[in-house]
Amino acid sequence: MQRNLMTGILKTLAPLLLISVPSTYAQTAIRATVPFNFTVGKAEMPAGTYTISQVSSSVIEIQGSKSVVSIVLSGSGSSNDSTAKLVFHRYGDWYSLSEVSRGNGANVLRLPTPKLEEEQLLASTSGASGQKVVVAARTQE
């Protein structure tokens, strides 16, 4: 009887524990207002406010008012950054999201280089690489 009682208690408490323990990834969301159109992978994103959250160790989700994109990361950097920010590569008036820093000492998340960026680099008349553009973000819990 005592064994059945313990099993019943565990069956009741286990789902409550799962619900009450927040995911590590869910706590790492950041929010940023991007003042220009940009590319993430193959997706074109309009200027606007975006929430970026890591949904697994290798996937982030970028959610705006009109679109949501999930992208597989090319890796996370070994560097830690205390400032939440988005880093873009710029070629003329074309921008590509390349890094997401969630701040609080978390690893910098690196996005894969899209084909369009490689084409922009090849098409560059000066042969120079793109400029880095940084957009400030804030953590969201």
SULRA-V745211 format. One record per helix or strand. SS is the DSSP state (A for helix, B for strand). FROM is the first residue (numbers start at 0). LEN is the number of residues. If there is no record, write none. Layout:
BEGIN
SS:FROM:LEN, SS:FROM:LEN
END
This chain:
BEGIN
A:1:19, A:24:4, B:29:5, B:37:3, B:42:3, B:47:9, B:58:5, B:67:14, B:83:8, B:93:9, B:105:6, A:114:9, B:130:6, B:137:2
END
